[in-house]
Amino acid sequence: MAGGGTGGHVIPALAVARELHGRGHEVFFVGTSRGLEAKLVPAEGFELHRIEIGGLARVGMKQTVRTLAQLPVTTLRCAGLIGQRRVAGVFSMGGYAAGPPVMAAILRRVPVIVMEPNAVPGFTNRVIGRFVRRALIAFPETARYFPPGRTEVTGLPVREEFFRIPARTRGETLNLLVTGGSQGSRNLNNAGRQSWPLFRKAGMKVRIVHQSGPSGFEPLAAEFAACGLEGEVVPFIADMPAAFAAADLVVCRSGAGAVSELAAAGKPSVLVPFPFAAGDHQARNAEALERGGAARLVPDADLTGETLFGAVAELAGEKGRLERMAEAARRFARPGAARRAAELMEEAAGT
């Protein structure tokens, strides 16, 4: 299993690893000591073989030189590991940590299957795309980045609880969920703060649950408590499927994990892409959902309390709009992604 750095790379790979392990296969990860894999992979009971490698995309000259020096040595070490462990197949989620093991697998003619959950592939998957056995994608338009006939739309592994969320009939009060992820988003927090007086002035019946992240939570929560609206500001939501189930509309970033969860849950959304995501992939993800009628895209540069309030008020004000968006979101859902990835790994490895 190759790929690390962020939860978006590690968590889906763990889902596939669990599926492969359950089918009786020996599974181990290759990653770095500083990525999230160093914490999550051992906690799941899987072996992590640590390598030294840095990024190449959007890094300074010093880091680029260091990575280029590390790349051949680390790739050769990964090639030795592949031979030593008699590796039958490599599964990659991309990211800089995936570069050496995937290149080593290609050199040793070991089949590689990649999962690319974004509308536009990351740097590593774009570089090695023509060499992969199969590319598992979430958006049909991503197929153009890989050789014809080698892609399959599987989506991203998503917790089963999201798929079990029933369709929601909106009541008199709009239930609005705002989340910038586990660490929060300063821009979403500021726009939320600015929007509260506008909701109050408009007399809109709304209940807001806002996940702020730990930084700046206390003053934001105090300000919300004083604004007179129903709801709460919380630093972290442990049970996100339950929060989605209670929401009529979700305001969030548009990383691969977020849009996959929205699709699985069938939730309409206002998407605010993180503007510094590699390859601007969050914007491409949001555009795909907006084209499909499942979301409204608000660029981060345009995000204010007024634009946030305006988008929510417009979507909520049109009879049946949120329900139609919910149906459109579910059309992007792809259950069984981890199972299908494991099946294709077995097929590629000849097991």
The 8 nearest C-alpha neighbors of each residue, nearest first, counted from 0:
[[1, 28, 90, 89, 91, 27, 29, 12],
 [2, 0, 91, 97, 29, 28, 90, 92],
 [3, 1, 97, 92, 93, 96, 94, 91],
 [2, 4, 8, 9, 96, 36, 30, 5],
 [3, 5, 34, 35, 36, 8, 6, 96],
 [6, 4, 7, 8, 35, 3, 9, 34],
 [5, 7, 9, 8, 10, 35, 4, 3],
 [8, 6, 5, 9, 10, 256, 11, 255],
 [9, 7, 3, 6, 92, 5, 2, 10],
 [8, 10, 6, 12, 3, 11, 7, 36],
 [9, 11, 13, 6, 12, 7, 8, 14],
 [12, 10, 14, 13, 156, 9, 8, 15],
 [13, 11, 15, 9, 14, 10, 16, 92],
 [12, 14, 16, 10, 11, 15, 17, 9],
 [13, 15, 11, 17, 12, 16, 337, 18],
 [14, 16, 337, 18, 12, 13, 17, 341],
 [17, 15, 13, 19, 18, 14, 20, 12],
 [16, 18, 20, 14, 15, 19, 21, 13],
 [17, 19, 15, 21, 16, 20, 338, 341],
 [20, 18, 22, 16, 21, 17, 341, 24],
 [21, 19, 24, 17, 23, 22, 18, 16],
 [20, 22, 18, 19, 23, 17, 24, 16],
 [21, 23, 19, 20, 24, 18, 341, 17],
 [24, 22, 20, 21, 19, 25, 18, 26],
 [23, 25, 20, 19, 22, 26, 21, 16],
 [26, 24, 20, 23, 27, 19, 16, 22],
 [27, 25, 24, 20, 16, 28, 45, 0],
 [26, 28, 46, 45, 0, 47, 25, 29],
 [29, 27, 0, 47, 1, 48, 46, 30],
 [28, 30, 48, 1, 47, 49, 0, 27],
 [31, 29, 49, 96, 3, 50, 48, 2],
 [30, 32, 49, 50, 33, 34, 51, 96],
 [31, 33, 37, 34, 49, 30, 50, 36],
 [32, 34, 31, 37, 35, 4, 36, 30],
 [35, 33, 4, 36, 31, 32, 37, 3],
 [34, 36, 4, 37, 38, 5, 39, 6],
 [35, 37, 39, 40, 34, 38, 3, 9],
 [38, 36, 32, 35, 34, 39, 40, 33],
 [37, 39, 36, 35, 40, 41, 42, 34],
 [40, 38, 36, 42, 41, 37, 35, 43],
 [39, 41, 36, 43, 42, 45, 38, 37],
 [42, 40, 44, 45, 43, 39, 46, 38],
 [41, 43, 39, 40, 44, 38, 45, 37],
 [44, 42, 40, 41, 45, 39, 13, 17],
 [43, 45, 41, 42, 40, 46, 39, 47],
 [46, 44, 41, 40, 43, 27, 47, 26],
 [45, 47, 27, 28, 41, 48, 44, 40],
 [46, 48, 28, 29, 49, 27, 45, 40],
 [47, 49, 29, 28, 30, 46, 50, 27],
 [50, 48, 31, 30, 29, 47, 32, 51],
 [49, 51, 31, 30, 52, 48, 73, 29],
 [52, 50, 31, 73, 49, 69, 53, 32],
 [53, 51, 66, 69, 50, 96, 70, 54],
 [54, 52, 66, 95, 55, 51, 62, 96],
 [53, 55, 95, 56, 66, 58, 52, 63],
 [56, 54, 63, 58, 57, 66, 53, 95],
 [55, 57, 58, 54, 122, 277, 63, 95],
 [58, 56, 55, 59, 277, 54, 63, 278],
 [59, 57, 56, 55, 62, 63, 60, 54],
 [60, 58, 62, 61, 63, 57, 55, 64],
 [59, 61, 63, 62, 64, 58, 65, 55],
 [60, 62, 64, 63, 59, 65, 58, 66],
 [63, 61, 65, 59, 64, 60, 66, 58],
 [62, 64, 60, 66, 65, 61, 55, 67],
 [63, 65, 67, 61, 62, 66, 60, 68],
 [66, 64, 62, 68, 63, 67, 69, 61],
 [67, 65, 69, 53, 63, 68, 64, 70],
 [68, 66, 64, 70, 69, 65, 63, 71],
 [67, 69, 65, 66, 70, 64, 71, 72],
 [70, 68, 66, 67, 72, 73, 71, 52],
 [69, 71, 67, 73, 72, 68, 74, 66],
 [72, 70, 74, 73, 69, 75, 68, 67],
 [71, 73, 75, 74, 70, 69, 76, 68],
 [74, 72, 76, 70, 75, 71, 69, 99],
 [73, 75, 99, 77, 71, 76, 72, 103],
 [76, 74, 78, 72, 77, 73, 71, 79],
 [75, 77, 73, 79, 78, 74, 80, 72],
 [76, 78, 80, 74, 79, 100, 75, 103],
 [79, 77, 103, 75, 81, 76, 80, 74],
 [78, 80, 76, 82, 77, 81, 83, 75],
 [79, 81, 77, 83, 82, 78, 84, 76],
 [82, 80, 78, 86, 84, 79, 83, 85],
 [83, 81, 85, 79, 80, 84, 78, 86],
 [82, 84, 80, 85, 81, 79, 86, 78],
 [83, 85, 81, 86, 82, 80, 79, 87],
 [86, 84, 82, 83, 81, 87, 80, 88],
 [85, 87, 81, 84, 88, 82, 89, 109],
 [88, 86, 348, 85, 109, 89, 110, 349],
 [89, 87, 110, 348, 86, 109, 111, 344],
 [88, 90, 111, 0, 112, 110, 91, 104],
 [89, 91, 112, 0, 113, 111, 1, 88],
 [92, 90, 1, 113, 93, 2, 0, 112],
 [91, 93, 2, 114, 8, 113, 1, 12],
 [94, 92, 2, 97, 91, 123, 124, 95],
 [95, 93, 96, 2, 97, 123, 3, 92],
 [94, 96, 54, 97, 98, 53, 123, 93],
 [97, 95, 2, 30, 94, 3, 98, 52],
 [96, 98, 2, 1, 93, 95, 94, 100],
 [97, 99, 101, 95, 96, 100, 102, 123],
 [100, 98, 74, 102, 101, 97, 103, 73],
 [101, 99, 103, 77, 102, 97, 98, 104],
 [100, 102, 104, 103, 98, 99, 97, 105],
 [103, 101, 105, 99, 104, 100, 98, 106],
 [102, 104, 78, 100, 106, 101, 105, 74],
 [105, 103, 109, 101, 107, 102, 106, 108],
 [104, 106, 108, 102, 107, 103, 109, 101],
 [107, 105, 103, 104, 108, 102, 109, 78],
 [106, 108, 104, 105, 109, 103, 78, 81],
 [109, 107, 105, 106, 104, 110, 103, 111],
 [108, 110, 104, 107, 88, 105, 87, 111],
 [111, 109, 88, 132, 347, 108, 89, 348],
 [112, 110, 89, 131, 132, 90, 88, 109],
 [111, 113, 133, 90, 132, 134, 131, 91],
 [114, 112, 91, 134, 90, 92, 135, 115],
 [113, 115, 135, 92, 134, 136, 116, 91],
 [114, 116, 136, 117, 135, 120, 113, 92],
 [115, 117, 137, 136, 255, 155, 114, 154],
 [118, 116, 119, 255, 115, 120, 284, 280],
 [117, 119, 284, 141, 138, 283, 280, 120],
 [118, 120, 117, 280, 141, 121, 283, 278],
 [121, 119, 125, 124, 117, 115, 118, 122],
 [120, 122, 124, 123, 125, 119, 278, 277],
 [121, 123, 125, 124, 126, 120, 56, 94],
 [124, 122, 126, 125, 93, 121, 94, 98],
 [123, 125, 128, 127, 126, 121, 122, 93],
 [124, 126, 128, 122, 123, 127, 120, 121],
 [127, 125, 123, 124, 128, 122, 129, 121],
 [126, 128, 124, 130, 125, 129, 123, 131],
 [129, 127, 125, 124, 145, 130, 131, 126],
 [130, 128, 127, 146, 131, 145, 126, 125],
 [129, 131, 128, 127, 132, 105, 111, 146],
 [132, 130, 111, 133, 128, 129, 112, 127],
 [131, 133, 111, 112, 110, 149, 130, 134],
 [134, 132, 149, 112, 131, 150, 135, 113],
 [133, 135, 150, 113, 114, 112, 149, 136],
 [136, 134, 114, 151, 150, 153, 152, 115],
 [137, 135, 152, 115, 116, 154, 138, 153],
 [136, 138, 154, 116, 152, 153, 155, 117],
 [139, 137, 140, 141, 118, 136, 152, 117],
 [138, 140, 141, 142, 152, 137, 136, 118],
 [141, 139, 142, 138, 143, 118, 119, 144],
 [142, 140, 118, 139, 143, 138, 144, 119],
 [143, 141, 140, 144, 145, 139, 150, 136],
 [142, 144, 141, 145, 140, 146, 147, 139],
 [143, 145, 142, 141, 125, 146, 128, 120],
 [146, 144, 128, 143, 142, 129, 147, 149],
 [145, 147, 129, 149, 148, 144, 143, 128],
 [148, 146, 149, 145, 150, 142, 143, 144],
 [147, 149, 150, 146, 151, 145, 133, 142],
 [148, 150, 133, 147, 146, 134, 132, 145],
 [151, 149, 134, 133, 135, 148, 142, 152],
 [150, 152, 135, 153, 136, 134, 149, 133],
 [151, 153, 136, 137, 135, 154, 139, 138],
 [154, 152, 336, 135, 136, 333, 137, 151],
 [155, 153, 137, 333, 136, 336, 152, 116],
 [154, 156, 336, 116, 157, 259, 137, 153],
 [157, 155, 336, 337, 11, 14, 154, 158],
 [158, 156, 155, 159, 260, 259, 161, 263],
 [157, 159, 160, 161, 156, 162, 260, 240],
 [158, 160, 162, 161, 157, 163, 334, 263],
 [159, 161, 163, 158, 162, 240, 164, 157],
 [162, 160, 264, 159, 163, 240, 263, 164],
 [163, 161, 263, 159, 264, 160, 164, 334],
 [162, 164, 160, 161, 165, 159, 264, 263],
 [163, 165, 161, 264, 162, 244, 166, 160],
 [166, 164, 163, 167, 244, 264, 162, 265],
 [165, 167, 164, 168, 265, 325, 264, 244],
 [168, 166, 169, 165, 247, 244, 322, 245],
 [169, 167, 170, 166, 322, 247, 321, 165],
 [170, 168, 167, 247, 171, 173, 172, 174],
 [169, 171, 172, 168, 173, 174, 247, 167],
 [170, 172, 173, 169, 204, 205, 174, 203],
 [171, 173, 204, 205, 170, 174, 206, 169],
 [174, 172, 205, 206, 175, 204, 247, 171],
 [175, 173, 206, 246, 247, 205, 207, 172],
 [174, 176, 207, 248, 246, 249, 206, 247],
 [175, 177, 249, 208, 246, 209, 207, 250],
 [178, 176, 209, 250, 249, 251, 210, 208],
 [179, 177, 210, 251, 180, 209, 250, 176],
 [178, 180, 183, 184, 251, 252, 187, 210],
 [181, 179, 183, 182, 178, 184, 212, 210],
 [180, 182, 183, 212, 235, 179, 236, 210],
 [183, 181, 212, 180, 213, 184, 179, 211],
 [182, 184, 212, 179, 211, 180, 181, 185],
 [185, 183, 179, 187, 186, 188, 182, 211],
 [184, 186, 188, 187, 189, 183, 179, 211],
 [187, 185, 189, 188, 184, 190, 302, 299],
 [188, 186, 190, 184, 189, 185, 191, 179],
 [187, 189, 185, 191, 186, 190, 184, 192],
 [190, 188, 192, 186, 191, 187, 185, 193],
 [191, 189, 304, 303, 193, 187, 192, 188],
 [190, 192, 194, 188, 189, 193, 187, 304],
 [191, 193, 189, 190, 194, 195, 188, 304],
 [192, 194, 304, 190, 191, 195, 189, 196],
 [195, 193, 304, 191, 197, 192, 308, 196],
 [194, 196, 198, 197, 192, 193, 199, 191],
 [197, 195, 199, 198, 194, 200, 193, 226],
 [198, 196, 200, 194, 199, 195, 201, 308],
 [199, 197, 201, 195, 196, 200, 203, 202],
 [198, 200, 196, 202, 197, 201, 195, 203],
 [201, 199, 197, 202, 198, 196, 203, 195],
 [202, 200, 198, 203, 199, 197, 196, 204],
 [203, 201, 199, 200, 198, 204, 197, 205],
 [204, 202, 201, 198, 205, 199, 200, 172],
 [205, 203, 172, 173, 202, 206, 171, 198],
 [204, 206, 173, 172, 203, 174, 207, 229],
 [205, 207, 229, 174, 230, 175, 173, 172],
 [208, 206, 230, 175, 176, 174, 209, 205],
 [207, 209, 176, 231, 230, 232, 177, 175],
 [208, 210, 177, 232, 178, 211, 176, 207],
 [211, 209, 178, 233, 234, 235, 212, 232],
 [210, 212, 183, 234, 216, 209, 233, 188],
 [211, 213, 183, 182, 234, 181, 214, 235],
 [212, 214, 234, 216, 215, 182, 211, 183],
 [215, 213, 216, 212, 211, 183, 182, 234],
 [214, 216, 217, 218, 213, 219, 211, 212],
 [215, 217, 219, 213, 214, 234, 218, 211],
 [216, 218, 220, 219, 215, 221, 214, 213],
 [219, 217, 221, 220, 216, 215, 222, 223],
 [220, 218, 222, 216, 217, 221, 223, 215],
 [221, 219, 232, 223, 217, 222, 218, 216],
 [220, 222, 218, 224, 219, 223, 217, 225],
 [221, 223, 219, 225, 220, 224, 218, 226],
 [224, 222, 220, 226, 225, 221, 219, 232],
 [223, 225, 221, 222, 226, 220, 227, 231],
 [224, 226, 222, 223, 227, 221, 228, 220],
 [227, 225, 223, 224, 228, 222, 195, 196],
 [226, 228, 225, 224, 229, 199, 223, 195],
 [229, 227, 226, 230, 199, 206, 223, 205],
 [228, 230, 206, 207, 227, 205, 231, 224],
 [231, 229, 207, 206, 208, 228, 232, 209],
 [230, 232, 208, 233, 207, 209, 229, 223],
 [231, 233, 209, 220, 208, 210, 211, 234],
 [232, 234, 210, 235, 211, 209, 231, 236],
 [235, 233, 212, 213, 211, 210, 216, 232],
 [236, 234, 233, 210, 212, 181, 237, 211],
 [237, 235, 238, 239, 210, 233, 234, 242],
 [236, 238, 239, 235, 240, 242, 241, 181],
 [239, 237, 241, 240, 236, 242, 243, 235],
 [238, 240, 242, 241, 236, 237, 243, 244],
 [241, 239, 243, 242, 161, 238, 244, 160],
 [242, 240, 244, 239, 243, 238, 245, 164],
 [241, 243, 239, 245, 240, 244, 246, 238],
 [244, 242, 240, 246, 241, 245, 239, 264],
 [245, 243, 241, 242, 246, 164, 240, 165],
 [244, 246, 242, 243, 241, 247, 174, 167],
 [247, 245, 174, 243, 248, 244, 175, 176],
 [246, 248, 174, 175, 173, 169, 245, 249],
 [247, 249, 175, 267, 246, 268, 176, 266],
 [250, 248, 268, 176, 177, 175, 269, 251],
 [249, 251, 177, 269, 268, 270, 176, 178],
 [252, 250, 178, 270, 179, 177, 271, 249],
 [251, 253, 271, 272, 270, 254, 179, 273],
 [254, 252, 281, 272, 258, 257, 285, 270],
 [253, 255, 281, 257, 256, 252, 258, 284],
 [254, 256, 258, 257, 117, 116, 259, 253],
 [257, 255, 259, 254, 258, 260, 7, 155],
 [256, 258, 260, 254, 259, 255, 253, 261],
 [257, 259, 261, 260, 255, 256, 253, 262],
 [260, 258, 262, 256, 257, 261, 255, 263],
 [259, 261, 263, 257, 262, 258, 264, 256],
 [262, 260, 258, 266, 264, 259, 263, 265],
 [261, 263, 328, 332, 329, 265, 259, 260],
 [262, 264, 162, 332, 260, 161, 261, 265],
 [265, 263, 161, 261, 162, 262, 266, 164],
 [266, 264, 329, 325, 262, 328, 263, 261],
 [265, 267, 325, 261, 264, 328, 268, 248],
 [268, 266, 325, 324, 248, 293, 294, 321],
 [269, 267, 249, 294, 248, 250, 270, 266],
 [268, 270, 250, 295, 294, 296, 249, 251],
 [269, 271, 296, 251, 252, 253, 250, 268],
 [270, 272, 252, 297, 299, 298, 251, 296],
 [273, 271, 281, 252, 282, 253, 274, 270],
 [272, 274, 275, 276, 252, 281, 271, 299],
 [275, 273, 276, 272, 299, 279, 282, 281],
 [274, 276, 273, 277, 279, 278, 272, 281],
 [277, 275, 279, 274, 273, 280, 278, 281],
 [278, 276, 279, 280, 275, 121, 56, 57],
 [277, 279, 280, 276, 121, 119, 122, 120],
 [280, 278, 276, 277, 281, 282, 274, 275],
 [281, 279, 283, 278, 282, 119, 284, 276],
 [280, 282, 272, 284, 253, 254, 283, 279],
 [281, 283, 285, 272, 280, 284, 279, 286],
 [282, 284, 286, 280, 281, 285, 118, 287],
 [285, 283, 281, 287, 118, 282, 286, 280],
 [286, 284, 282, 288, 287, 283, 253, 289],
 [285, 287, 289, 283, 284, 288, 290, 282],
 [286, 288, 290, 284, 285, 289, 283, 291],
 [289, 287, 291, 285, 293, 290, 286, 294],
 [288, 290, 294, 286, 292, 291, 287, 295],
 [291, 289, 287, 288, 292, 286, 293, 294],
 [290, 292, 288, 289, 293, 287, 327, 328],
 [291, 293, 289, 290, 324, 327, 294, 288],
 [294, 292, 324, 328, 327, 288, 291, 289],
 [295, 293, 289, 268, 288, 269, 267, 292],
 [294, 296, 269, 289, 270, 268, 297, 293],
 [295, 297, 270, 269, 285, 271, 298, 294],
 [296, 298, 271, 270, 299, 302, 295, 301],
 [299, 297, 301, 300, 271, 272, 302, 296],
 [298, 300, 302, 301, 271, 272, 297, 274],
 [299, 301, 298, 302, 274, 297, 303, 186],
 [302, 300, 298, 299, 303, 297, 306, 307],
 [303, 301, 299, 300, 306, 298, 307, 297],
 [304, 302, 190, 306, 305, 307, 301, 193],
 [303, 305, 194, 190, 193, 307, 306, 308],
 [304, 306, 308, 303, 307, 309, 194, 193],
 [307, 305, 309, 303, 308, 304, 302, 310],
 [308, 306, 304, 310, 309, 305, 303, 311],
 [307, 309, 305, 311, 306, 310, 194, 312],
 [310, 308, 306, 312, 307, 311, 305, 313],
 [311, 309, 313, 307, 312, 308, 306, 314],
 [310, 312, 308, 314, 313, 309, 315, 307],
 [311, 313, 309, 315, 310, 314, 316, 308],
 [314, 312, 316, 310, 311, 315, 309, 317],
 [313, 315, 311, 316, 312, 317, 320, 310],
 [316, 314, 312, 313, 317, 311, 321, 320],
 [315, 317, 313, 314, 312, 318, 320, 311],
 [318, 316, 320, 315, 314, 319, 313, 321],
 [317, 319, 320, 316, 315, 321, 314, 322],
 [318, 320, 322, 321, 323, 317, 315, 324],
 [321, 319, 323, 322, 317, 318, 314, 324],
 [322, 320, 324, 323, 319, 267, 325, 314],
 [321, 323, 325, 319, 324, 320, 326, 168],
 [324, 322, 326, 320, 325, 321, 319, 327],
 [325, 323, 293, 327, 321, 267, 322, 326],
 [324, 326, 265, 266, 267, 322, 328, 323],
 [327, 325, 323, 329, 324, 328, 265, 322],
 [326, 328, 293, 324, 330, 325, 329, 292],
 [329, 327, 293, 262, 265, 325, 330, 326],
 [328, 330, 265, 262, 332, 331, 326, 327],
 [329, 331, 327, 328, 332, 326, 262, 265],
 [330, 332, 329, 262, 328, 333, 327, 263],
 [333, 331, 262, 263, 329, 330, 334, 259],
 [332, 334, 154, 153, 336, 331, 335, 263],
 [335, 333, 336, 332, 162, 263, 156, 154],
 [334, 336, 338, 337, 339, 333, 156, 153],
 [337, 335, 156, 339, 153, 338, 334, 155],
 [338, 336, 15, 340, 156, 339, 335, 14],
 [337, 339, 341, 335, 340, 336, 342, 18],
 [338, 340, 342, 336, 341, 337, 335, 343],
 [339, 341, 337, 343, 342, 338, 336, 344],
 [342, 340, 344, 338, 339, 343, 19, 15],
 [341, 343, 339, 345, 344, 340, 346, 338],
 [342, 344, 346, 340, 345, 341, 347, 339],
 [345, 343, 341, 347, 346, 342, 348, 340],
 [344, 346, 350, 348, 342, 343, 347, 349],
 [345, 347, 343, 349, 344, 348, 342, 350],
 [348, 346, 344, 349, 345, 343, 110, 88],
 [347, 349, 87, 345, 88, 346, 350, 344],
 [350, 348, 346, 347, 345, 87, 344, 88],
 [349, 345, 348, 346, 347, 344, 87, 24]]
